[in-house]
Amino acid sequence: MFISSAFAQTAPAAAGGDTQSTLMSILPLVLMFVVLYFVMIRPQMKKQKEHRSMIDALAKGDEVVTAGGLLGKISKLGEGNLGIEIANGVEVQVQRTAVVQVLPKGSIK
């Protein structure tokens, strides 16, 4: 009276060998990776390349900012290190990769 009769459903037809439906199911995943590459990976690689070229172009007398926030003028250049004069007679050694920005000449007084 309150319970309706249940009937078994027929099994759906098997999609044996339908390459178009398989391709259509993979397409959103491929598109997602393409968008991810152009939105995240490619700009990050470009930024790393610009930073590497900035570090390679450092010269004595350049005014720089380090990742720790120190501002100073490059007094010594080494292979992997820099000597940065942060005040008169005060020089610190930092790694080249710690430099995040090269300032225009005359920025530090």
Contacts in CASP RR format, 6 or more apart in sequence:
PFRMAT RR
TARGET T0000
AUTHOR 0000-0000-0000
METHOD contacts of the structure
MODEL  1
MFISSAFAQTAPAAAGGDTQSTLMSILPLVLMFVVLYFVMIRPQMKKQKE
HRSMIDALAKGDEVVTAGGLLGKISKLGEGNLGIEIANGVEVQVQRTAVV
QVLPKGSIK
15 21 0 8 1.000
51 100 0 8 1.000
54 99 0 8 1.000
54 102 0 8 1.000
55 96 0 8 1.000
55 97 0 8 1.000
55 99 0 8 1.000
58 64 0 8 1.000
58 74 0 8 1.000
58 77 0 8 1.000
58 82 0 8 1.000
58 96 0 8 1.000
58 99 0 8 1.000
58 102 0 8 1.000
59 74 0 8 1.000
59 77 0 8 1.000
60 74 0 8 1.000
60 75 0 8 1.000
60 76 0 8 1.000
60 77 0 8 1.000
61 73 0 8 1.000
61 74 0 8 1.000
61 75 0 8 1.000
62 73 0 8 1.000
62 74 0 8 1.000
62 102 0 8 1.000
62 103 0 8 1.000
63 71 0 8 1.000
63 72 0 8 1.000
63 73 0 8 1.000
63 74 0 8 1.000
63 102 0 8 1.000
63 103 0 8 1.000
63 104 0 8 1.000
63 105 0 8 1.000
63 106 0 8 1.000
63 107 0 8 1.000
63 108 0 8 1.000
64 71 0 8 1.000
64 72 0 8 1.000
64 73 0 8 1.000
64 74 0 8 1.000
64 82 0 8 1.000
64 84 0 8 1.000
64 99 0 8 1.000
64 101 0 8 1.000
64 102 0 8 1.000
64 103 0 8 1.000
65 71 0 8 1.000
65 72 0 8 1.000
65 99 0 8 1.000
65 100 0 8 1.000
65 101 0 8 1.000
65 103 0 8 1.000
66 84 0 8 1.000
66 94 0 8 1.000
66 98 0 8 1.000
66 99 0 8 1.000
66 100 0 8 1.000
67 98 0 8 1.000
67 99 0 8 1.000
67 100 0 8 1.000
68 98 0 8 1.000
70 84 0 8 1.000
70 86 0 8 1.000
70 92 0 8 1.000
70 94 0 8 1.000
71 86 0 8 1.000
71 103 0 8 1.000
71 107 0 8 1.000
71 108 0 8 1.000
72 84 0 8 1.000
72 85 0 8 1.000
72 86 0 8 1.000
72 108 0 8 1.000
73 84 0 8 1.000
73 85 0 8 1.000
73 108 0 8 1.000
74 82 0 8 1.000
74 83 0 8 1.000
74 84 0 8 1.000
74 85 0 8 1.000
75 83 0 8 1.000
75 84 0 8 1.000
75 85 0 8 1.000
75 91 0 8 1.000
76 82 0 8 1.000
76 83 0 8 1.000
76 91 0 8 1.000
77 83 0 8 1.000
78 96 0 8 1.000
80 95 0 8 1.000
80 96 0 8 1.000
81 93 0 8 1.000
81 94 0 8 1.000
81 95 0 8 1.000
81 96 0 8 1.000
82 93 0 8 1.000
82 94 0 8 1.000
82 95 0 8 1.000
82 96 0 8 1.000
82 99 0 8 1.000
83 91 0 8 1.000
83 92 0 8 1.000
83 93 0 8 1.000
83 94 0 8 1.000
84 91 0 8 1.000
84 92 0 8 1.000
84 93 0 8 1.000
84 94 0 8 1.000
85 91 0 8 1.000
86 92 0 8 1.000
END
